Amino acid sequence: MSSRVLILGIGNVLWADEGFGVRCVERMAENWSFDDNVKLLDGGTQGLYLLPFVEEADILVVFDAVDYGLAPGTLKIVEDVEVPRFMGAKKMSLHQTGFQDVIATAQLMDQCPDTLLLIGCQPVELEDYGGGLRDAVVARIDPAIEIVLERLRGWGITPRAGRGDDRLLADQSKKRDAYEAPPVGGRGLPHRRRPLLPDGGLTDVPGNSDGDRQRRWHRRHGNRRQTNHHR
């Protein structure tokens, strides 16, 4: 019987580089397909709601942004028993605490996957609500995916080039191409959209008006100034 594999992207796309994991599984689904024993899942910040998916997997692969004091954009590979320990060493946000609970609960119920693999990326910017991935983090999406593809082949799983199953990912309006749309119109204004809540709803947030978003966009893409925040 083929191993059941869950490839999970976790994080909050509303907070800049925290969306790294989610964007990785999106890119995988755009370019690679697999047999039915492999699932790609946008785990977002769902925490314990992910438990049923984790419990049914033999192999769990996780993409996530991890703040471990490394150079921005650095990829770190963590495996098996080190995964929950690594994610707990320096919590970046509540979603990591929630995912620790998922792993701990699965272990307590003796239903944790036999193989765990975390591909983490050191963020550049976290304190930018409504912002997108920074260039240094975007540049690490494809290398992170290549690491996973190579591991999958080593486990006897054959990735096939071509669009894969994206039924467990966010809808098109929340994908990176839509969420981080460039300026439109003759005046060079950013794409006019209201921020999305984690559940997909819309909200108006103080400091996130069109004007605020325009200033943030030009600060990032016009002046190319970025700040590295370690929490």
N, C-alpha and C positions, 0 to 999 in steps of 0.2 A: 504493500500500500504506500502511495506517495505521501511524503511529509506535507502537512498542512502549514502553509506559511502566511503570516500576517505581516504586511509591510505598512507601518503606521507612521503618519506624520502628525506630530503634536505641536501645539503652540497657538498663539493668538495673532492672527494676521493684522489686527488693528494696531498693534504696537511694534511697528517697524520690523527689526530683525527677528523678533519673536516668531514671525511667520515662516522662518526658514524650513521647518519640518513639513509644514503643510504644502509649501511650494515645491518641495522635493517630490512628494507623492503625486502632485499634479503633473509635474514634468515627466515622471515615469509613465503615468497613464497616457500622456500624449504621444510617447515615443516607443513604448514597449508593451507587449501583451504576453500573457502567461496562460497556462492551463488552469482549470477550475480550482486546483488545490492552492492557488496563490491569490490572496486578496490584497488590494490596496485600499487603505482607509484613511480618510481625513479625520483624525481624532480630535482636532481643535483643542478645546479646554474641557472636554467632557468628563474627565476623571473616572469615577467608578462606573459610569455608563459604558465604559469600554471593556469592563470585566468579561462579559460573555464572549466577545471577540477574542480576547487574550486567552481565555480558558480553552477554547477549541483549537488553538494553534499548537503545533509542535515546534515551530521556529518563529520567533518574534524579532522583527527588524524595526528599529525606531530611528527616525530622523528627528532631530530637535536642535534648537539653539541652546548652547550651554555656556554660561559665563564662568570660566575657570581661570581667569587672569592670564589667558594666552594672548598672543598677537591677534588682532582683529582678522577674521576670515580663516583662522587656523581650524583645520578639521582634526577631530580626535575620535579614535575608534576604541570602544569599550565593549567588553564581552562578558557574557554569562554572569557569574556572581558579582562581578564588579559593577554591573549596570545600576542596580538600585543604590549601591554605595556611592557611586559617582554622582548620580543625580541628586543625592541627598547631601553631598559635601558642601555645595554652595547653591542654595535655592535661588533661582532667578525670579520666579513668579509662582503664583498659586497653582498653575497647571502642573508644575513639576511635583509639588506636594501631592496633588491629586493622582498623578501617575505612580508615584511611590506607593500610594495606598492600593492602587490596582495590583501592582506586582506583589506587595505584601499579602493582600487578600488571596490572590491566586496561589501563592506559596503555602499559606495557611490551610487552604483547601486541597493542597496537593494537586493542583491543576495548572501550575505555572509551566510555560513552554520549556522544553529541555534545553533549547538553544536561544540565547539572547544576544542581540547585536545592536549597539547604539552607535550611530554616526552623528556626532555632535559638531556644531560649528560655533566658534567664538563670535558673538555679535559685535557690531560696531556701534549701533544706536538702538536704545530701547525706549527712551523717554520721548516718543513722538507719536502721540495718539493720532491715528488716521494715516500715518506715514507708511511708506513701503520699504522693501529691503534696500539696504545700501549696496553699492556696487561691489565692494569686497566680499559681501555675503552672496550676492547673486552669482558671482564668479565661481563659487564653491558648490553650486547645485549640481552641475554636471559631474565634477570629480567625485562628489559624494555618491551619486547614482552609480558611477562606474565601479566604485568599491563594492556596492551592494550587488551589482550584476555579476561581478567576479566571484563573490561569495556564493551567490545562487548557483552559478555553474559548478562550483566546487561541491555543492550539496546535491548535484545531479538534476538541477532545474534549468531548463533551457528558455531564456528570454528570446522573444521573437520581435524583430523590428516591426513597428506599426502601432497604431492606436490601440490602447488596451481598454479594460473594463473600468469605467469611471463612475459606476453607479453608487459607490460609497464615498464619493468626493462631493465637494460643495457644488452648487449649481453655477452656471457660466457667469452670472453676474458677480460672483465673489472670487472668480479666478484672477490670477495676477494681471493678465492682460487687460481685464476690465477694471480691476480695482486700482491699478497704478497707471491708468491711461494718461498719455502725455498731454500737453496743452493743445487746445483746439481753437480754431478761429484766428482771425487776423491779428488779434491783440495779444496772442500768446498766453491766454489764461489757462490754468489747469482745467482738466475735465471736471465739470460741475456735477458732483454727486454728494449725497448725504451719507454719513458714516453708517456702517452696518453693525448691528449688535451681533454677539456670538450666535444667537438663535436665528439670524437672518433678517430680523426686523430692522426698521429704520429708526434713527433717533437724531434729534438735534442736540448737540453737546456744546456747552459754553467753551469758547476758544476754538471751535471747529467750524466756524462759518466759512462761506466761500472766500471771504477776504483773508481769514486766518490761514486757510488751506493754500491760498495763492502765495502768501508770504512764505509759508513753509516750503512750498514747492520750489520757489525761486531761490530760497536759502540753500536747498539741497542741490538743485540741478543748475542753477544759474551761477552761484558763487562757488559751488563744489566744496563747501565747508562741512566737515563732519566731525563729530565728537565721539570719543570712545568712552562709554560709561561702564564701569565695573561695579556691580552691586554685590 
